[in-house]
Amino acid sequence: MPVLFLRLLAAATGGAAVYFSFEPHGYWLGAIIGIGLLWFSLLPWSGSPVTVRGACLVGFAHSLVLYLLLLPWIGELVGNMPYVALALSLSLYSIPLGFGAAYLARQPWGFVGFPFFYLAIELLRSSVPFGGFSWVRLAWGQINGPFAGLAQWGSTGLVTLAAVTVAVGLASLLGAKRRLVAAGMVMVPLALAIPATAGLDNADHNVGSVKVAAIQGNVPRLGLDFEGQRRAVLDNHVRETHKAAAQHPEIVIWPENSSDINPFRNPDALAAIHGAVKDVNAPILVGTQTVDEVGARNTMQVFAPGNKVGEHHHKKYLQPFGETMPMREFFRNFTDMVELAGNFKPGDGPGVVNMAGTAVGVATCYEVSFDAAFHTSISNGAQILSTPTNNATFGFSDMTYQQLAMSRMRAIETDRAVVVAATSGVSAIVSPRGEVLNSTKIFVPEHLVANLPLRETVTPAVRYGLVIQAVAVALGVAAVFVAFYRRPRHPVN
């Protein structure tokens, strides 16, 4: 059996193992096993190093299996063709990963540099083009593991770096050289993670508390036309808010798209929302669609008692090929599916809205996957965080569970409680430790009410996370340059 085939098999198996680290499976050790298999498949076997072409194929195979397993929920909305195209395009980033790894694997110290280069490629994938796709970052699969606590020190990048370092260290222990260094790569991240996890959610950081309600009105799936469904969704959230009023919340969070009917253009919708506000006697953050001089907006809007209209958050990180269509005219030449994409315009606000004296950070749905979203909110004074989201179009798929893991990681990273309000589930109340205090089921109307701490701390991750990740990227790229410069001078295929 050809050696390259065995390498590809090991890498693909590793991709499947990494998939099981993500929710709803949540087996964090799967990422350690999977990345370990990836590095093992890149090492010299029987004294014969992997070729550069072979390493590029290995990296591609690993990622393709991972993303094909991780992202089928996208097909729930747009069909299998765009979903497979996305998995293929994301896997292309692992070709330069394999290229660099081929040279690192030839150096006796290369396993030390590989975790940094892995992070560099992950951040590239999460940034370009069109804002990148940070949904697939390795860190999200570590929410149930020992490295999650590191998020407060170096954001999601440090979590990824720790997991890859341990994985590569374990794989390198199989080699005959530098086992002491490999053992250190396993032990040091674990030693750092233990006190980091133990130090989470310090009550001394509290500056007060607020009673919050998360409303999940549910989305009817059958029997209504488009306009009828939009009104039914709004009515469902009004109805569930009336139920929550008996618990006297101080602020109320509705999901993204909880009123797809623009209340500023529809008096009936506005009256329904103000009626809910009056009954609960608290401000409500409502997900809706608005239009201003710039264009259409995906908006989270505060409505307050006394028929008052408060502050708003226009979604800043829009989903390309969903809420927006990059290069619309170009892609229209290939498929008419471009017309399914929206034409929303991004906002540029502070990521915070004031609700009854509480500064609430907002990252709407897809935004929660971007480090800068909540970092901006914290920098602008957010005391508690919210992730309003609309998962209804993705049915009973894994999407909502994957997104909840991101909110949990953001809670740890920012030392803030997070309120997840979803149209159809899963809605959740998340403590600053990243623990789910309460949650709903999918496609049932429910509400969650909890007293949550308010905090004004700024974690090292929020303050220095960008710098830490930049240094790690520089180290990874430098390691590949050095490995390339010191490569064997005979031709490499």
C-alpha positions, 0 to 999 in steps of 0.5 A, spaced: 500 500 500 503 506 497 505 510 503 502 517 501 495 513 501 497 511 508 498 518 510 492 521 507 488 515 511 491 518 517 490 525 516 483 524 514 481 520 520 484 525 524 479 530 521 474 526 523 476 526 530 477 533 530 470 534 528 467 530 534 471 535 539 465 540 536 458 540 539 453 537 540 458 531 541 463 535 545 469 530 546 475 535 547 480 530 546 478 528 539 481 535 537 488 532 541 487 525 537 486 528 530 491 534 530 496 528 533 494 524 527 495 530 522 502 531 525 504 524 525 502 523 518 507 529 516 513 526 519 518 522 516 516 514 516 522 509 515 527 515 514 523 518 508 520 525 509 513 527 506 514 530 499 511 537 499 506 535 494 504 530 499 504 534 505 499 539 501 495 533 500 495 531 507 493 538 509 487 538 504 484 531 506 485 532 513 481 539 513 476 536 507 473 531 512 473 535 518 469 541 514 464 536 510 462 533 517 462 540 521 458 544 516 452 540 513 447 545 517 449 550 511 445 545 506 439 546 510 438 553 507 441 553 501 442 546 499 448 541 498 452 544 492 454 551 496 455 547 503 460 542 499 463 548 495 464 552 502 468 546 505 472 545 499 474 552 499 476 552 507 480 546 505 484 550 501 487 554 506 490 547 509 495 547 502 499 552 505 499 549 512 501 542 509 507 546 505 510 549 511 509 543 515 513 539 510 519 543 511 518 543 519 517 536 519 524 535 516 527 539 522 529 536 529 525 542 532 520 543 527 514 540 532 515 546 536 514 551 530 508 547 527 503 549 533 504 557 531 504 556 524 497 552 525 494 558 528 497 563 523 493 559 518 487 558 522 487 566 523 488 567 516 482 562 514 478 567 519 480 573 516 480 573 509 477 573 504 470 577 505 472 577 513 473 570 513 470 564 516 472 564 524 466 558 525 471 553 524 476 555 529 479 549 533 478 553 540 470 552 539 471 544 540 475 545 547 469 548 551 469 542 555 476 541 556 482 544 560 484 549 555 478 553 555 480 557 561 486 560 557 481 564 553 481 569 558 489 570 557 489 570 550 483 569 547 481 563 542 488 563 539 491 561 545 486 556 546 487 553 539 495 554 540 495 550 547 491 544 544 495 543 538 501 544 542 499 538 546 497 534 540 503 535 537 507 534 543 504 527 544 505 525 537 512 527 537 513 522 543 513 517 538 519 519 535 526 517 538 529 524 539 527 530 543 522 526 547 524 531 553 522 537 549 516 533 546 514 532 554 514 539 555 510 541 550 504 536 553 505 538 560 506 546 560 500 547 557 496 543 562 500 546 567 498 553 565 491 551 564 489 548 571 490 555 575 487 559 569 480 554 569 481 554 577 481 562 577 474 563 573 468 567 575 471 571 581 465 574 585 469 579 587 469 582 580 461 583 581 459 590 581 452 589 581 447 584 578 441 584 573 435 580 572 434 578 565 429 574 561 431 571 554 425 570 550 424 564 545 418 565 541 419 559 536 418 559 529 412 556 526 414 551 520 408 549 516 402 552 514 403 559 513 405 564 507 411 568 508 408 574 511 403 570 515 409 566 518 413 573 520 407 576 524 406 569 527 414 569 530 413 576 532 406 574 536 410 568 539 415 573 542 410 577 545 406 572 548 412 569 551 414 575 554 407 576 557 408 569 560 415 572 563 412 578 566 410 574 572 417 574 574 419 581 573 425 581 569 429 588 569 431 587 562 429 582 556 432 580 550 429 577 544 432 574 538 435 576 532 429 576 527 424 576 532 420 581 528 422 581 521 416 586 520 420 593 521 416 596 527 418 603 524 414 602 518 408 597 521 404 601 526 401 594 528 408 591 529 410 597 533 404 596 537 405 589 539 412 590 541 410 596 546 404 592 548 409 587 551 414 592 553 408 595 557 406 588 560 413 586 562 415 593 565 422 593 562 426 594 556 426 589 550 432 588 545 428 586 539 431 583 533 428 586 527 430 589 520 430 596 519 432 601 513 436 608 513 440 612 509 445 607 508 441 601 506 438 595 509 440 593 516 440 587 521 438 591 527 437 589 535 433 595 537 431 597 544 424 599 546 423 602 553 417 603 557 413 609 556 413 607 548 420 610 548 425 607 543 432 606 545 439 605 542 440 600 537 446 595 534 446 594 527 450 588 525 457 589 523 459 582 521 455 580 516 455 573 513 457 573 506 453 569 501 447 569 506 446 576 509 450 580 503 453 577 496 460 579 495 462 580 488 454 579 486 455 581 479 461 576 478 457 570 481 451 571 477 454 569 471 455 562 474 448 561 478 442 565 480 442 562 487 446 569 488 439 572 489 438 568 495 443 572 498 441 579 502 443 586 501 444 588 508 449 593 510 454 593 516 454 597 522 459 601 525 457 602 532 460 601 539 457 594 540 453 596 546 446 598 548 443 601 554 438 598 558 435 600 564 442 603 566 445 596 564 450 596 559 449 590 554 454 588 549 451 585 543 454 580 538 448 578 533 448 571 531 454 570 526 458 576 530 459 571 536 465 567 532 469 574 531 474 576 537 473 583 535 465 583 536 465 582 544 472 585 545 469 592 542 463 591 547 467 590 553 472 596 551 465 600 550 463 599 557 459 592 556 457 589 563 453 583 561 453 580 554 448 577 549 448 573 543 441 574 539 440 569 534 436 566 529 437 558 528 430 557 525 432 556 518 437 551 520 432 546 523 434 541 528 442 541 525 448 542 529 448 549 528 445 552 534 450 547 539 456 549 535 454 557 536 452 556 543 459 553 544 462 560 542 458 564 547 460 559 552 467 561 550 466 568 550 463 568 557 470 565 559 474 570 555 471 576 557 469 574 564 462 576 563 455 572 563 452 571 556 445 571 554 443 567 548 436 568 545 434 564 539 428 564 535 427 556 535 433 554 540 437 553 543 437 559 548 441 559 554 443 563 560 451 562 561 455 564 567 462 567 566 465 560 567 462 558 561 457 554 564 450 553 561 445 555 567 439 554 564 437 552 556 431 551 552 429 545 547 429 546 540 422 549 536 418 550 543 416 556 546 420 558 552 423 563 556 429 563 561 430 568 567 436 569 571 439 574 576 446 575 573 452 578 575 455 585 572 462 586 571 467 591 569 473 587 569 477 587 562 481 581 561 488 580 558 485 577 552 480 583 551 486 588 552 492 584 549 489 578 545 490 581 538 498 582 540 498 575 543 495 572 537 500 577 532 506 574 536 504 567 535 503 568 528 510 571 527 513 566 530 509 560 526 511 564 520 518 565 522 519 558 523 517 556 516 522 561 513 527 558 517 525 551 516 525 553 508 532 556 508 535 550 512 532 545 507 536 540 504 539 542 498 537 536 493 530 537 489 524 537 493 518 534 490 
